[in-house]
Amino acid sequence: MSRLLLKNALIVTGTTSFNGCLGIEGERISGIWKKEPEGFEASWAIDLGGKILMAGGIDAHVHFRDPGLTWKADIGSESESALLGGITSFIDMPNTKPPTISIEALEEKSMTASLKSRANYGFHLGATNTNVSLIKEYLDAGMAGRFAGIKVFMGSSTGNMLVDNDKSLNELFKIGKKPILVHCEDEGIIRANMEAAAKTYGDSIPFSMHPRIRSREACIKSTGKAIRMAMEYGTALHLLHVSTKEEIEMIREAKVRNPKITAETSPNYLWFCDKDYGRLQGKVKCNPAIKSDADRQALRQALAEGVIDTIGSDHAPHLVTEKEEPYLKCPSGIPSVRESLPVLLTVARECGIPLERLAEVFSENPARIFGIKDRGFLKEGFFADLVVIDPDGITVPAGSGYKCGWTPYEGIALKGSVDMVWINGELAVSASKPSAATGRCHPRPLLFQSIG
């Protein structure tokens, strides 16, 4: 069994950072030391020259479009992009064609990933108005380890999996063995806003209206409803892509009463604001809408303070021809999985956020929230899923990094670059490019432990 020593690294975890060494034996971390260890006979060693060494990222919110939408993206193409962004494990959302709302559909998706994925893979199971009893049957039958969480669309988005039946919602929030992940937007408010915009603009609604149509009020009302149910039932609630400062304050207060409430935002809300609609038009149209600079600053502050628990890219590719359609025909979604870590590094530098906080939101907290076994932490015995970051490197995104051929981050100089990535002890990215061995790496399905 080969032994690798990574030395002269700035080792960063959620609680500490120090200069040291890390050993890999086979697939797993065999030791972490503050100085070069005695008695560890390495097959070879790599001097990292003081670069940052962290656990590989776990992106628990991606839309890789497989199955049914693979002209936009697929598990093979997007998992490679994820690796190049320092993400070694992903959890894919269920709004595909067909949607992943049964164990049978999930197993088909997992089979596809076993053949195509370059990164470790897992999936969320989708809720509908009619499959709550089926989800309970799966959990009662001991199938909790097969999926990460239960995705609930309380506002409609791509795939039309809206859950708007209050009886179904209450039953879902009573489920105790899995986190409930919620897309929070109030459908009634959105429909009324859309009707008002159509009366004013007809078919020529400007993209600048998007944050008024998918408004802050729609997010606040729906998030408030989800929090109230989570309080009543003690739900492990994970609030997705939080986009407003008001939601941040609601979440801050809610966590005091129910510490199982957690929150995610995406790099898109940390980077863009409503001023970008004029320049980028449909390329920054996503759901919930990107909102004001004040919201962006509040989210950055919440990231620093720990109110935000995870960063999910909400990577959602569409063809550029689709995104160039007029507002009413333009689909919502942004390709961003490769930019997630460079955006985080840049925001951290601008806002004075310590690297330890990034290690928490990028890898450790997703592993903790979804009960991912033996991953997400730099710990002896855990899988050697690792990312080496050059803090002085510059990342300039290009659309060629994705199957869809574009990203709204194109041409932006982001501070910090992914230098190397290991997955299950195998080098997958070297000098910021796929290594010669990437195609021979052996990604694994994620194993999820029940939370209750």
WOPECOR-V524313 format. One record per backbone hydrogen bond with DSSP energy under -1.0 kcal/mol. CO is the residue of the C=O (numbers start at 1). NH is the residue of the N-H. If there is no record, write none. Layout:
# WOPECOR-V524313
CO;NH
CO;NH
This chain:
# WOPECOR-V524313
2;26
3;43
3;44
4;24
5;46
6;22
7;48
8;50
9;11
9;20
10;53
11;18
16;13
18;11
20;9
21;33
22;6
23;30
23;31
24;4
25;28
27;384
28;25
29;381
31;23
33;21
40;42
44;5
46;7
48;51
51;10
52;389
53;12
54;387
57;88
57;89
59;91
61;314
62;93
65;69
67;97
69;72
74;78
75;79
76;80
77;81
78;82
79;83
80;84
82;87
83;86
86;57
88;120
89;59
90;122
91;62
92;124
94;96
94;100
99;101
100;126
102;106
103;107
104;108
105;109
106;110
107;111
108;112
109;113
110;114
111;115
112;116
113;117
120;90
121;446
122;92
123;148
125;151
131;135
132;136
133;137
134;138
135;139
136;140
137;141
138;143
139;142
143;146
145;448
149;125
150;181
151;127
152;154
152;183
153;163
157;160
165;169
166;170
167;171
168;172
169;173
172;175
177;451
179;150
180;238
181;152
182;240
183;154
186;190
187;191
188;192
189;193
190;194
191;195
192;196
193;197
194;198
195;199
196;200
197;201
198;202
201;204
206;209
207;210
209;212
209;213
210;214
213;215
215;219
216;220
217;221
218;222
219;223
220;224
221;225
222;226
223;227
224;228
225;229
226;230
227;231
228;232
229;233
230;234
230;235
235;237
236;180
237;262
238;182
239;264
244;248
245;249
246;250
247;251
248;252
249;253
250;254
251;255
254;258
258;261
262;239
263;309
263;310
264;242
265;312
266;270
267;271
268;272
273;276
274;277
276;280
277;281
280;283
281;284
282;285
285;333
291;274
292;296
293;297
294;298
295;299
296;300
297;301
298;302
299;303
300;304
301;305
302;306
302;307
302;308
310;265
315;63
319;323
320;324
322;325
326;329
326;330
334;316
336;340
339;343
340;344
341;345
342;346
343;347
344;348
345;349
346;350
347;351
348;352
348;353
354;358
355;359
356;360
357;361
358;362
359;363
359;364
360;365
361;311
362;58
363;367
364;368
365;369
366;370
367;372
371;449
374;383
377;379
379;382
382;29
383;385
384;425
385;56
386;422
387;54
388;419
388;420
389;52
390;393
390;417
393;416
395;414
397;411
398;401
399;402
407;410
409;412
414;395
417;390
419;432
420;388
421;428
421;429
422;386
423;426
426;423
428;435
429;421
430;433
433;430
435;438
437;440
438;441
444;121
447;373
